[in-house]
Amino acid sequence: MGLLAPLFLLGLAGLVVPIVVHLTERQRREVVDFPSLMFLRKIPFRSSRRKKIHHWALLAVRALALALLVAAFSRPFFDNDVGGIGTTLGPREVVVVLDRSYSMGYGDRWERAKTQARQVFEGLDVQDRASLVLMSKGAEALLRATSDRGRLLAGLNETDLSADGTLYGPALKLAQTILEESEQPNREVVIISDFQRSGWNGDEGVAFPAGTLVSPVLISDETTPNASVASLILRRDFFSGQERMTAEARVVRRQGDAPEERTIVLELDGQETQTQTVSLDPTGSAVVTFEPFTLSDMYTLGSIRLDSDALPQDDELHFVLSPGRAMRTLVLEGANPRQDASFYLETAHISEEASFEIEVRRSTSVSDADLASTDVVILNDIPFPQGAAADRLRAFVEGGGGLLLILGARSEWRTGLEEILPGRTGSAMDHSRGAVRLGRLERSHPVFESFAGPRSGDFARARFFMSRDLELGPEGQGIAWFDDGSVALAERRLGEGTVLVWTSRMDRFWNDLAVQPVFLPFVHGLVRHLAGYRERIPWFTAGQVLDIADPAGLVFVADRESELPPDVDLVALTPSGGSVTLPATAGPRFLELEQQGFYPVRPPGMNPERPLTVAVNVDVAESELEAMDPEELAAAVAPRDTDVVIGAGGETLSVEMQARNQERRQSLWRLLMVAALVLLLIETGISNWISRATATSFEHGGSYVPSNT
């Protein structure tokens, strides 16, 4: 038994008041009418206190009523653990929100969290109902509004950690819905979490129903030293006809007492190929560069592993690589080009990644064989081809190829080009008296996406002395403009491919863009966009969804998107050893990437040597183990008329907060107040009865007895 306000027990001193009243004689004032006072004689009379109590029952009722009032103000409660609710006024609706994000895997946090949830379920009364809501970046009501304690405990035992991060909004919204639908007179939500700060932004819009008791339970540790593989850069290079990859891993350490050395391993297809040692400061990072390795097989599985610590989920990073193909560009510059007309274009195609191949041809015509192995065709200051060559170029673009026209002095307009180009080309414009500069750029366009960030490139430094006029047609779209308002770069979609028109040359004769730092990434952006190139994704993040039936989506995984026909059933094996069936369908086939590791996808009953495989990693932002103040979250979601009970300093509530929690849930003071009121009503009845009985006895000549004794 405990008291929330024990100082009120001093009020028990007031129990002496009824005793004093009962031991004190009160003079009875009887009114007697006399015709004259001359017949009365004043006789001195000495009064004394009586030392004997006559009405013990009345005294006991009054004393007990006063004691109950004092006890009610002392806010008593029965001692119980944090999970047990104790005696309440009516059945309850309890929602347990259990955080299963991978940061709860730090040390023994997950087991401690499940222990707290188990205590809540074991403390339920027969009429209580409970729900188990699992929280990560999504929310799942594993069990909803059930009184079956066995089901709740069994479901809790089967629950495991996820590879996802933390978002409070979805889980708390789901808990709010369950409480709003409940008809139980008492509602409570218990939030068991490490209260990852990154998962809360304050505008989730969650507000529990009035009267809901919010009980956060913080699962924490005094210190949280942790190291993780924070990022990985994979660099491609072509050497002697082979594709080489270089892995560069960044390792971050948070908290610690002294520098330490950790072992980091590169695995390829399950085999350890390289091992290095990295020295980490208590709060620092280091970059580990592995030796280049040859990439020759499709779907090569790779992993970077750091020796395990208290949070093993962020100690590894998986990836899948497949040999790529260099983008081939064919430049046509005519039979008699200017000297070095394509020099800067050729130079820009030579990059560290060497993912471009360029061929410059002094011709104005192309064959089907040329186009079959080409991704992008550039017409560098030449008239547009005519006849069969023009038809081949149009078919090439409509089939998914890219075409870039660089306009110069030799570019000419002719009838029929309006069906191919984004606009009608005009005469050359001389800006030599006042050079124009690039003014407005559509930086959201894929060509300029590498310049979208601040200080990523200044096109305004390039001066343009000449350009050709371009009047956009209805199918054309401007991408870049000079500061005089004329079009610098325009685009048109033609079938599955793209046509771009650049209205000034790409050498130093008409402008000096070729010697500016932005030229190389600009040319790369042009070629990648025209070729329809999309960077291969070596891994996905847990929680993402991949549509296996979408060829455009599979391009991000590998080039061979056609190897998964829609009319064949597929099975995806999960990293934990389970399987996900992907039946043949004409619509989407979604694969939820919920676990960390590799997901091979193949037809059932078949075991290809190298099936299409997807790598999945955890979100490293969850490795930031800094916890928010639970009071901040509880105050944001609790109804205004509800006392918020906050866990402090660990996975259990503090003694004071636990007492407040128990007292509010039991509300014994209400029962005591009702009992005291009933006793006072009884006391009034007994007192009135005694007064009337005493008056009647006195009138009939009985002995005088004061009414209060």
N, C-alpha and C positions, 0 to 999 in steps of 0.2 A: 504494500500500500504506500502511495506517495502523495505528496501535497505540492501543488504548483505555487501556492501563496501561503506558506506556513505561518507568516507573521500574523495572519488573521486569527490564529489560535489564541492570541492574547485576548480576543473578545470573550473567551470562556470565563474570564474574570467577572463578566457580567452575570454569571449564574448566581452570584451572591445577592443580586437584586431581588429575586422572588423570595428568598429566605428572609431578607430584611423586611420585605413587605408583610410577610406572614407573621413575623414576630413583633410587628408594630401595631398597637391598638389605635383604631380610629374612633373618635368620638361620634356617637350617633346623635344627630340633631333632630329631635322630635318636635314638631310644631303643635302646641296646645293653646287653644283659645281660652282666655280668661277675661271676665268683664272688667276687672280692675287689678292693677298690680299691688294694691294696698293689702290684699289678702295673701301675698307671697312674701316669703322670708328667704333671704340669701344665706345659704349654708356653705361654708367652705368645703371643697371636695378635692382630694388629692388623687390624681391619676397615676398609674404605674404601668410599665410594659409587662406584657405576659410573656412568659418564658417557654410556652408550650405550643407546639404546632398541632392543629386539630385536623386540617384537610391535606393529608399527604398526597392524595391523588392529584389534587389541583396543583400543588407545588411541583409534582413530578412532570405534569403536562407542560407547565410553563417553562421549567428548566430544560426539558427535552426540546421544546420548540426553539428556544434560544440557542441550544447547542447545535441543532440542525442548521440554523441560519449561519452560525459561525463556520460550521463545516462546509457549507455550500460556498461561502466566500473564500475558503481556503483552497478550492478547486481540487478535490481529491481524485485519485485515479489508482487503478490496479496496475502494479508493475507487470510488464510484458516485454518481449523482444521487439526489435524494429519491424520484423515481418508480421508478428501477431498483431491483430487489430484490437482485440479485447472486446469488451462488451460495448455495443452501440445501440442506439435507438432505432432499430429496424435493420433490414438487410442492406447489403452494400453492393455497388457495382465497382469492381476494382479492375483497372487496366494497368498491366505491367508492360512498360516500354523498355525492351532489352536491347542495348547497343551491341550489335554483332560486327561492327566495322573491324578491319584488320588491326587497327591500333589497340584494340582490346586483347590482342594476342601478346602484348608486352608482358613478359614474366608470367605470373599466374593470375593476371587480371580476369581472364575469361572464366576461370573456375570460381574465383571469388564472386564475380557477377552472377553466375548461375546459382551459387549458394544463397545469395541475397534474394533472388527470385524464388528459389525453392522455399525459403522461410516465409515469404509472403503467401504462397499457395498453401503451405501447411497451416498457416494461421487463419484460414478462411472458416467461417461458420457454415452451418448446413444450408442456410438460406442465401448466403452470399453467392455472387456470380463474378467470374474473373475472365479476363482476356489476356492473351499473350501476343504482343505486337513486337515484331523484330525490326530493328532500325539499322539501316546503313544509308546509302544514298537514295534507296527506295524504302518502301515499307511493306510488310507482310503481316496480316493477322493470322498467325499460325492456329490459334484457337480463339473463338469469339463467344463471349457471354455464356459461359458454361459453369455449372455447379459441380461438375465431375472433377474432383481433386486428382483422381488417378490419371485422367486424360491430360490434365495440365502438367503434372509432374513427368509423365511419359513424354509429352511433347517437348518439355524443357530439356530432358535428358538427351533427346535426339537432335537438338539444335546445335549447330556448329558455327564457327566463325566464317565470315565471308571474306572475299578478297577486295571488297568495295570500301569506299571512304564513308564519311559521315555527312548526313544532311538531316537536321532535326525536323524541318518543316513537314515532309510527307508523313513521318511516323506520328508526330503530334497531331496533325490534321486527322489521321485515322483514329487516334485515341479520342479526339474531340467528337467525332461522328458516333463512336460507340457510346460515349457518355450521354450525348444528346438523345440517342434512341432509347436509352434505358429508362425504365419506370421505377427503379429502386430509389428509396428516399435518400440514400447516402451514396456519394460518388467519390472515388479516389483514383488518382493516377500516380504510379510509382515509376520514376525515370531512373534506370540503372545504367550508368554510362561513365566514361572517362571525361566527358564534356569537352570534346575536341573543339578548340576555338574556331578552327577553319570551317566547321559545319554550320555556324550560326551567323546570320547577318542582321537579325533584328527586325526584319519586315516580313516574317513568315505568315502573319495574319492569323495566328492561332489564339483562341480565347475559349477556355473551358467553361462549361455551364456554371451558373451561380451555385455556390455551396460546395464546389469541388475542392477536395483536399489534394494539394500538389506536394509530393514527397520526393525530391531528387535524392538519389543515393550516389555519391561520388566514389568511383573506383580509381584510386590513385596510388602513387609511390612517392617517397620523399625525393628521390632523384631518378632521372630517366636518361642515363647515358645510352647513346645509340649511334650506330654508323650505318649508312645505307649507300647503295649504288644509285645515285641521284639521276644520272643521265648517261647516254651512250651515243657517240657519234660514229657512224660507219662511213668511211671514205672509200670510194671506188677509184680504181686506176686500171689501165690496160697496159700490160707489159708483155712483149713478145707474143701477142695474140691471145694472151690469157687475162682474165679479169682477176684483179687482186683487191682484197678488202683489208682495210686497217681499222681496228676497233680501238676507240679512245673513250675510256670510262672515267666518269667523275665520281669520286667517293667523298661523301660529306659525313662529318662527325659532329654530333650535338651533345654537349656536356661531357664531363670527365674531369679527372684530377691531374692527369699527366699525359704526355704523348705516349702513343702506343703504336705497335706495328701489327698490321693485319695482312692476311694472305688473301690474294684475289686470283681467281682462276678463270681462264677462257676454255669453254667446252664447245666442241663441234660434233654434232651427231652423237652426243652422249659420251664422248671421249675427252679427257683432259688433254689439251694440246699445249697450253702455256700457263705458267704459274709465276706470279710476281709478288713482291712484298711492298706494301705501301705504309709509310709513316704518317700518322694522323695526329694533329694537335687536338687538345680538348674541345675546341670549337673552331674547326677549320675544315679545309677540303684539299684534295689532291687529285691530280689527273694521272691516270695510268694508260700508257699507250702500248698496245701489244704489237708484236711483229706482224707484218702483212701475211695473209694467207690466201691461197688460191681458191677461187670460187668456181667450181666446175659443175656441180650437180644442182638440179632444181630442188627447192624446198630443203635447203641445208639448215638444220636446227642448231642454233647457237645459244649459249648462256654465259653470262658473266656472274660468277659466284664469289661472294665475300664470306669468309669464315663466320659462322653463325654467332649471333649475340642474343640479347633478351627479346628482340623483335625480329624473328627470322624472315618474315614476309618481305621486308624491303632489302634483304641481303642478296637478292638475285634479280637478274633482269634477262628475259628471254627474247630471242629474235629469230626470224625466219628469212633467209636470203635465197634468191634465185639469180642466176646469171642474167644480166641485162643485155641490151643491144644498143649500140651507139646510134644516135639519130643521124641520118644521112641527109645532107643538104646538097642540092645541085644548083650551081650558080651559072646562068647563061649571060654572057657579057658581049655577045656579038662577035663578028669576024674581025673588026678593027677597033678594039676598045682603047680607051685612054690608058696611058701608062699607070700601072698600079691601081686600076679602077676597082679591083676587088681585094686589094692588099689588106685593108683593115678588116674586111669581112672574114678573110681567111685567118688573120691573126686572132680575131675574137673567138673563132671556133676551136682554138687550141687552149684548153683549160686544164686545171689540175686534175679534174675528174676524167678528162679525155672522153666524155660521153658524146662528142660530136665528131662526125666525119664530113668533110666538105670536099667537093669536086668542082673546080672552076673550068668551064668549057667555053671556048670561043665559038659559039654557035647560037643560032636563034631557034633551033628546032630540037625536039625531043622525040624519042621513040617509046613504044610501049615497054620495051626492055629497060630503058632508063628509068621510067616511072615506077616499074614494079618493085625496085629496091630503094626507092627514094621516099623520104618523108616530107621534105619541103623543097619547093622549086622557087628560086629567086631570079626574077628578070631584072638585071642590073643595068638600067638606063638603055633599054633596047625597045624597039616597037613590039607590040603584042603579036605573037605568031599568028599566022593565018592558016586557013584550010584545015587539013587533017591534024596538024600540030595543035591548032587552037581547040579542036574537038577533043583531042587527047588530054590537053590540059584541063578542060572543063570536066571531063569524065573523071580525071584524077582527083580534082577538088571535090566533086560530088560524092566520090567514093571514100572521102575522109582525109585526103591529102591537104597540104597547105601551100598557098601561093602568095609570094610577096613581090609587089611591084615597087621598084625604086625608081622614081621619076627623075629624069634629067633632061639635058638638051635634046637627046635623041628619042625621047619618048613621044609617041604620037597617038592621037585619038582617032578612032575610026568607028564607023557605024557597026552596031552589034555588041560592042563592049559594055553597053549599059545593062546587058543581061548577065554580066559576070562581075564587073567592078562595082564598088560602092558609090561611085559618082562619075561625073564627066570631067575629064582632065582638060585644063585650059592652057594658056600660054605661060611662058616663064616670066616670073616677076623678079625684078632687080631691086635688091635691098642694100646695095653697096653703099649708098649715101647715108643710110641709117640702118644698120644691121638690126634685124628682128631677133627675138629670142622666144623660146618656148614659154608660153604663158600658163595655160590651164591644161592639166593632165587628169585623166580619169584614173586616179591611183587605185581604185577598187578593181580595175580591169586586170586580168591575169598577166598582161604584158608588163604592167607597172607594179605588181604585187610586192616585188622585192624593194620597192621604194615607198611603201606605205607608211613605214615608221618614221619618226623624227630623225633628222640628220642622216637619212639613208641615201642621199644623193641629190645634187643640185643641178637640174637641167638648165636653169636660167643662166648659167655661166657660158653655155654654148652660144655662139653667134652664127646667124644664118644670113648669108649674103645674097643667095638666090633660092627660089623655090618655084614650084609650078602650082598654078591655081587648080583647086579641086572643088567642084560644085556637087555636094552630096545629093544622091538620089533617094527615092523613097525607101529603098532597102539598105541604104548605107547608114553607118553610125560613126560619128566622130569620137576619137579617143584622145587626141592631143591637138592643141591649137597654138598658133603663134600669138604673140602679144598684140598683133594688128588684127586679130580675129580670123585670119585665114587658117584652113585646115592643114595640120601637119601629118596626122596619121588617122586613117579611116579603116573601117572593117565592114565586111559583108559575109554573112553565112550563106553558103551555097551547098545545098544537100547536106552531107555529113562533114564537109570540110569548111575551110575559112580562107577568105581572100583579104589581104592587108595591102594598103597603098601608103607608101611613105613619099611625101611630096618634095623631098630634097635628097641630094646624093649622099652616099656614105663614104666620102673621101674628104680631102682637105680643100677641094676646089670650090664647092658651093657653101661649105660651113666648116667649123672646127669641132664638131661634135665628136669626131673620131679620136681626138686627142684628149677628150675629157674623161675623168674617172668613171662616169656613168655609162660610157659607151659599151663596154664589155657586158655588164649585166643586162643592159637594154637589148643588145643583140640576142643574148641567151633567152631573154623573156620572149622576144619575137619568135624565135625558132621553136621553143618549147610550146608556145601557144599554138602555132601553126601545125606542129606535129601532133597535137592532141596529147602531149606528154603529161603524165601524172606521176608524181614521185611515188615509188613503191613504199608501202608502209611495212616496216619490218616487224611491228607488233601493234596490238590494240591494248586498250585499257579496260580493266575489269568493269563490267556494267554496260559496255557497249553492245550493240546488236548488229550482226552482219547478215545481209540478205544473200544467201548462197545462189539464189536464182537470178541475181542482177549482174549481168556481164560487166556493166560499167563499174559496179562496186568491186568485183573481183579483179579488175585491173589494178587495184591498189595492192592486191596480194601477189599476183603473178601475171605473166603475159598469157598463159594458156587458160583463158577463161572458158574456152569451148569444151574443156574436158569434163565439165559437169553439166550434161544435158538435162533439161527439165523433165524428161520422161523416164528418168531412172531414180528409183528410191536411193536415198543416201543415209548414212549413219555417221554421226560425229562422236568420237570418243572423247570423253572429258578427262582432264588431268587426274581426277580422283579415281578413274577406272570405270566410271559409268558411261552411259551412251545416250545420245539424243537422236531420235528418229526424225528424218527429214523426208517425208513422203513426196513422191512425184506429183507435181501440180503445175498448172499453167501460171499460177500466181507466185507471190513471194514465198521464200522459204527462209524464215528468220532463225538465226542461231544466236541465242543469248550467251554472251561470253561472261560467265559468272565466276569462273575459277582461274587461278593463276597457273600458267603452264602452257602446254601445247594441246591444240584441238586438231587431230587429223580427221579429214573428211573423206569417206570412201563408200562405194556401194556395199551393201550387206553381203557377208560371205566371201568377200574378196580382200586380199591383203597385198596391195601393190607395194613395190619397194619404196617408192617415194610419193605418197599421196599428198594432195593439197593439204597444207597444214597452216594453222593460224596460231601465232604466239600471243599470249595475254599476260600483261603485267599489272601490278597494283599502281595506284595513283600515289606518287611519292609525296604529294602534299599531305597525305595522311600521316607521314612520318614525323611531321611537326607535332610533337607530343605536348605542346603547351595547352593547358586546360583553361577554360573560361571559368568565371565565378558562377557556380550553380544558382546563386541568388538572382543573378541577372536574367537567366533564362526563366526561372520560376516566376519571377515578378512579371515577366512579359506575357506569360501564358495563363497565369492564375486569374480567376475572377476577382474583381475589386473587393467583394465582400468576404473573401476567404483569407484566412491566415496561411501564410506560406511557410512550410517547414523545410529547412535547408540542411542537407548533410554537410558536415564540416570535417575536413582533414582526413578523410578516408572513406572506406566503403560503408561505414556505419554512421548513424546519426549521433551527434554529441549527446551527452547525458541530459543537458537542459532541453535540447530540441526534441529528444526522444520523449521526455516527460510532457512537453507541450503537445506532441503528436498523440500520445496515449490519452491525455486528459480531454483533448478536443474530440477524439473519436468516441470516447466513452460517455462524456457529458453527464457525469454523475451529479454535478451540481444542480442540474435541472430536477432530478428526482428528489434531492434533498430539499430544494425550495418548495416543491409540491408537498412533501411530507410536513415541512414546517408550517405551511399554510393550513393544512388539514388539522394539525394539532392546535393552532391558534383558534380555529373555528370551534374545535371541541372545548378548548379552554373557555371561550366566551359562553358557550352553552352551560358548562358546569358552573361557572361563576354566577351567571344569572339565576340558575336553579338554586344555588346555595343562598343567594341574597333573598329570593322570594321565600324560601323555607324558613329562614331566620326571622324575617319580618312577620310571618304568620305565627310562629311560636311566641314571639314577644307580645303580640296583640292578645293572645290567649293566656297571658299571665305567666308565660315560661320565663326561665332565667335568661338574663341578657348575655348573649355571646356575639362578639363582633363577627361581621359577615366574612371577613377575610382570614379567619383563623380556623 
